[in-house]
């Protein structure tokens, strides 16, 4: 009997699914229609002229498909176009925002729902699909809905001899044979719940006037339920409830369940006889088999678990050993690379320090003639004054001898002022950052080139503003950079009619000090500018330079968080920009000279 009920259930389910879902793809066609899209895109006041074209399209589509109604809703749930516009009881202007299918579709999810509309009070199955506008990043601008008729399904149900019904997820009977069960409930529900379901889905029709009081739990595989006589439509003197076999199945893509009831009276006595004879033997046999099977399963499970645990333990040990070895090798390689890089860095810094010191000594060598000239005059005067002082002392003129010795002391102090900056500049010392006055550093560098600047008639302009500019760097290294730039500028202006060296310093953005060093020399072209900081590249004649000065100067500045930039000067020549970090606090300023 269960097989017969299941077969009957399959036939009914296939028929209902075919009847209900044959219009499921229509909303997709509505979504692509340009008249519908134009109507939804238009503002509310501008839809009047676009509505007839959309109505005619929906009417033509509905006539070809034979459906009861196709309509379009805006995002507020109002029907703005409908295939039944020619009828007086059309859906135009109806507010369907309360319908569950609209709330799901306007949120972006296609929905299916059984409901009764408030205009015609006609039941149907609604397919809703969101309409998205590709011009507005696929935003939902409306909802396309097709209402599928269930009249043919009702005719099939009324022809059933055995009781059958379709129930939704709220426990409300939608279709039934006998027809008196329609809109009954499987279980008694509260009045407030029924009113809400009726208002949202059944257009206010009364629900739950009849309660079947049956439980369909387990009915997918068949369940026995009792139906009272007054609910079965029986005639005659029988009273009381009678058992039925209820077989239920969920309809695809819906929240419905279809249930077929089969009378159990023809098999009741036969089942009772067979049950009485076979119950004891089958029960004992099943218990024995279950016991043996359970013991075998438990023993097999324990053995499999033990084997799996041992295998997992072996694999884990192998992985740990392999990964430990890999990690040890990686650590060893990393340590070797770190040591090698540290040695390379130390070698590079030592070479850079040697190059810096060599550049200093080269500058001092270039200045040797000027220094000799500066020193020869004070030394000659000291020699003359010393001889005079000795002669005056021999004559007993101590006052005049004292004046001569005082002048000798002043000349010695003057020579110390010349030698002191040279000693500071030539000193080989580690780079230690400190607070350095940029103006004093420039003055110290210019002092070293005093003779060359005067010899070549170079005019020096300085503009450091009213406030002192304190940079955070090594004074000796900064002086080396300035000496390199000043020496290059003097060489570049050798053939210039106007020789002007300009220093301008100011604070730039990002807590930096910008020192601009400009000259009126020959400058450089774009090709030279692109390679200016390459090692061993120089614009001087062969034998006049190695091409390392600018490279070393930029590396020196970058070690202290600064930089060296080059560009053509606005009025011709070259302009170098020295970027220096400002001192973090206000420590004592280191003398640059």
Secondary structure, DSSP 8 states (H G I E B T S, - for coil): -HHHHHHHHHHHHHHHHHHHHTTTTHHHHHHH-HHHHHHHHS-GGG-HHHHHHHHHHHHHHHHHHT-SEEEEE-TTSBEEEETTTTSTT--TT-B-TTSHHHHHHHTT--EEEEEE-TTT--EEEEEEEEEEEGGGTTEEEEEEEEEE--HHHHHHHHT-SS-EEEE-TTSBEEEEESGGGTT-BSS---HHHHHHHHHHHSTT----SSB-----TTGGG-EEEEEEHHHHT--SS--SEEEEEEEEEE-TTSS-EEEEEEE-HHHHHHHHHHHHHHHHHHHHHHHHHHHHHHHHHHHHHHHHHHHHHHHHHHHHHHHHHHHHHHHHHHHHHHHHHHHHHHHHHHHHHHHHHHHHHHHHHHHHHHTHHHHHHHHHHHHHHHHHHHHHHHHHHHHT-HHHHHHHHHHHHHHHHHHHHHHHHHHHHH-------EEEEHHHHHHHHHHHTHHHHHHTT-EEEEE--SS--EEEE-HHHHHHHHHHHHHHHHHHTTT-SS-EEEEEEEEETTTEEEEEEEE-S----HHHHHTTTSTT--SS-TTS--S-HHHHHHHHHHHTT-EEEEEE-TTSSEEEEEEEEB-SS----B---
